[in-house]
């Protein structure tokens, strides 16, 4: 009996030790400049970057100089990185088209994956990724900047409190900036971000995905009945192959939504408005939120909020990724990072691109 207790104690101690160790992560690609995020996150201690895959050694050297890591950490292939470093998880910071290949290589080895938004360039890719994740029982999460905004979560909380707004009737989400070239993204990022194959589209993919992600969360995973979209190219000199302006209209049973993803905003923005029977929520940016309750015809009582950052690990994508893998956090169904949510996001984006192409409404079959 004493031996059994000793063994149990040792196993418990080993499990606790593993739970407290940083998650071993491989970084796949450096061409997506959101990769700065993971390098900035590593000092928190939730993750440890054990290797990087990047064939462009000049690009890798720039990052090595900035973040003071050895070029010995940089590998030519995922297979080599996995063999040499044994990562528990990988994060994809290459093209959106490459997300499928990352999952194809990682999933059979039991390696968890987080990709930058959106999940995939097409529903065909997304379905194959989902099948692999389910077959090999890995976590496959998608990261969006707005997931970490305190205002996103406060707006959701208020909208779900029916006594606050009443039934939700309309949601408007606006995201974007002046355009990749105008804001000065590096050439390696620009080359694929403005490519219809590698990115899956232009602004409709790059920024339309934010609104579809949040809408799917607020609507508890309900797919819209129909999707209508228009796209336009207002900067042909900067974005000759892809759209840079998009408007997506979603129709639900009892509500409508407008998603405006654009590379033509004069001032960069990520904001939304949620309209109910009694009032409206304005999530103006990461920290500022306004709640207006109707009074009479055009009057209102307004409450303004300046929100602090969320508590760890809900304030950082890689901290949360580690917590999910180590079973410290279980994400609710259709939560912003989940595979269930992001499958619907890709379905809506596919329908939106088809709607814009055919100039007609696309109806989604149940």
N, C-alpha and C positions, 0 to 999 in steps of 0.2 A: 504493500500500500504506500509505504514511504517513497519507494522508487517511482511509483506512478505520479505521486504529488510533485516530486522533484522534476520529472520530465515535463509535466504540465506547467510548472513554474518557469522552466527554461523556455518552453514554447511560447508562453505568454510574454516573457521578457523579450524574446527574439521578435515577436510580432510587434510589440510596442516600439522596439528599436527601429524596425523597418518603417513603421508608421511615421516616426519622427525624422527620418532621413530625407533629405531633398530628393525630389523625383528626378531620375536620370532622363534627360531630354536631349534628343537630337534635333537640330534645326535644318530643315530641308529647303534650301534655296535662300538667296539673299537679295533677289531682284525686287521683292515687294518691300517697300520702305517701311511698312508697319513692323518689320523685323527689329527696328530700333526698340520697340516696345519690350520684346523678350530680353534683350540685352540689359535694358534698364530695370527689368523686373528681377533678374537673377539675384542681385544683392539682397533681396528680401529674405532669401533662404528657403523658399518653397520648392525651388527647382535648381538643378545643376545642369548646365549645358555641357554634355560630354563629347559632342562632335557636331560638325557642320558639313553639309553637302553643298558644294558650289564649284561648278566647272570653270567659271570666270575668276581666275586667280587674282587678276588686277582688282576686281570688285571686292573679293574676299580680303585682299591686303588692306584696302581702305577701311573696311570694318575692323580688321585686326589692329590697325594703327589707332583707330578711335577708341576701341574698347579693350585694348591691351591683352588680346589673346594670341596664342601661338598659331602660326600657320600649320603646325603639325596636327591641329584639330580639324583641319579642312580636308575633306575627302572628295573623291571624284564621283562616287556612287553611294546610294543608300545601302546596297549590299555590303560594301566595304565598311561603312560606318557601323552598321549593325554587327558585323563580325568582330570588329575591333573594340567597340565601346559598349555593346549590350544595353542599348537604351530601353527604358520602360515605356517611353512615349516619344512621339515626334510631332513637330509643329511645321506646317507647310507655309513657306513664304516665297513661293515661286508663282507661276501663272495659275489662273483658276483652272485651266485645261489640265494642268499637271496634278491636280488634286486626286484624280482617279488613280493615276499611277502610284502615288504615294500610298494610298489605301491598298492597292493591289499588292504592293511589296510588304507593307507593314502588317496588315491584318492577319495573314497566314502565320506570322511569327508571334501573334498575340500582343503586338505593340499598339498601344492606343494612339489616336490621331486627333489633333486639333488643326483646323484649316482656317484661314482668313475668309471673311465673307466675300461672295456667297459660297454655299457649299459646293456647287458645281456649275459648269457652263451650260448644262442641259439636264432635263429630267432623265434621259437615257443614262448619262454618267451617274447621276444621283442614285438611280435605282440599283446600279451595279455596286456602288459604294455602300449603300444600305445593306444589300445582300451579303457582301463581304463582312461588314461589321457584325451582322447578326450571326452569320455562320461561325465566325471565329471569336464571338463574344468580346468584342472590344468596344470601348467608348469612342464615338466619332462626334466631336463637338465643332461648332462653328463660332468664330469670334467676331463680334461687332463692337465698334467703339461705343455706341449708344447703350449697350448692355450695362456698361459701368457707370452711366450717368445716374446720380441720385434722383434727378427729376424724372427719368423714365419710370423708375419704380414708385415714386410718390404719385405720379400721374395715374399709374395702373391701380394703386391702392385706392385713390380717391374715386376713380371711375368705377371700380368694382363695389364701392360703398353706395348702394342704390339711393340711400337717403340724401346723398350729397348732390348728385346730378340727375337722378332718375334714370330712365332708360337711355342708353347711348343711341344717338341718332346719326351722328356724322363725325368722322375723324379725318383730319388733314395732316399729312406728314411732309415736311420739306427738308431736303438734304442736298448738300453739294458745295461747290466753290466756283472760282473763275474758270477752271479747266486745268488739266494736268500740266500742259505746257506753260500756261500763264502763271501758275503758282511755282513753277520751277522744279518739278520732280526730276530725278536723275534720268539719264538716257536709258539705262537698263530697265527701269520701271516704265518709262514712257513707251518704249518699243512694244511691249506686250499689252499695256493698259489700253492702248488705242488700236488694238488688233481684234477684229471680230471673232476670230477663232480662239485665240489664247485667253481673251477676257470674256468671251461669250456675248459681247456687245459693248456699247460705250457707257454713257451716263445711266442708261436704263438698268444696266447690270451693276455698275459701280455704286450708284446711289439709290436706285429703285429698290434694291434689296433691303435697305434699312426699314423702310415703311412697311414692306410686306412681312418682314420679321416681327415687328411690333404689332401689326394688325392681327397676325395669326395668334400671337400671345393673348392679346386683349379679347379676341373672339373665341378663346378656349379651343383653338385648333379647328374651328369650323372653316371649311373652304368657302370662298365666295361663290355665289351662283353664276356670276359672269365677270369677265375681265374685258375692259375696253381701254385701248392705249393709243396715244399718238407719240411719234418721235420726230425729231427734226435735227438738221445739221446747221447750226447758226455760226459755227466757226470752221468752215471747210478747209481753211488754210492751216488750222492746227489739228483737226481731227478728220482727215480726208476719208478714212475707212469706216467710221462708226458714227452713231448718233451722239449728240452732246446735249440734247434736250429731250426730256420725257415726261409725260403725264399719264398716270395709270388710274383708271376708275374701277373700283370694286363695288359690286352690288351684293349685299347680303339680304336675308329675309326681312330684317327690320332696321337696317342701317346701310349707309353708304360710306365710301372712303375715297379720298383723293391723295395720291402719292406723287409728289413732284421731285424727281431726281434730275439734277441739272449740273452741267459744267458752265453755266452762264450766269450764276448769281454774282453780282458785284462784290458781295460780302459773304464769306463762307458761313454756312449755317447747318445746324442739325436741331430742328425744333418741331413741335407738333401741337395741334389743338384738338381737344376732345369735347364734343358738344353733346349735352344731354337735354332732357326736358326742362331742367331747372337752371342750368348754367353751363359754364364752359371752363375747361382747364387749359392754360397756356404753359407748356413746358418750353421756355424760351431758349434755354441752353443747358449746360451740364448742371448748374447750381440754382438757377433762377426759375421759379414757378409762380404762376398767378392763378387764383381760383376766383371766378366771378359768378355770383348767384344773382339771378334775374330779379329785378324789382320794377314792376310796371312794364311799360312798353319798351323803353330803351335804357332804363336805369339799372344799376347793379350795385351790389355790395362786394368789394374786392378784398381778398386776403393775399398778401405777397409773402413768399417764402424764399429764404436763402439757405439752401440745404448743404450740410456737410457731406464729405465722402462717406461711402458705405463702410461697414465694418468688414474686416478681413474674414474669410477669403473672398468676399463678394465685391471687392473693390479692384480686383485684378484678374485677368483671364487665366494666367498661368498658375496663380495660387489656387483658383477654383478648379482648374484642370487637375492639379495634384490632389486636391481634397476629394474630388469625385472618384479618381482612380483608387485612392486609399480608403474609399468607403466612409469618409468623414462627412460627405455631403451627398444627398440623393436629390437630383434635380426633379422638380415636378414635371408631369407630362406637358408637352408643348411650351416649356420654358424657353427663353430666348436662345440658349446655346444648344438645345436638344436636336437630335436627328429628326424627330417627329415634326417639329416646327419647321425645320429647314428643308425637309422634303416638300412641304407645302409652299415654301418660299420659291423654290426652283420651279414648281408647277405653275405658280402664278406668273413668274418671270417669263417662262416659256410661252404661256398664253398671251402675255402682254406683247412680246416680240412678234408673235404670230398675228395678233390683232393689228398692230401697227403696220405690219407688212401687207396684210390683206385689206386694211381699212374697214374692219368690221368687228363687231362684238364676238368674243369667244365664250361659249357657255361651257362650264365645267360639269361633267356628268358625275353623279354620285356613284 
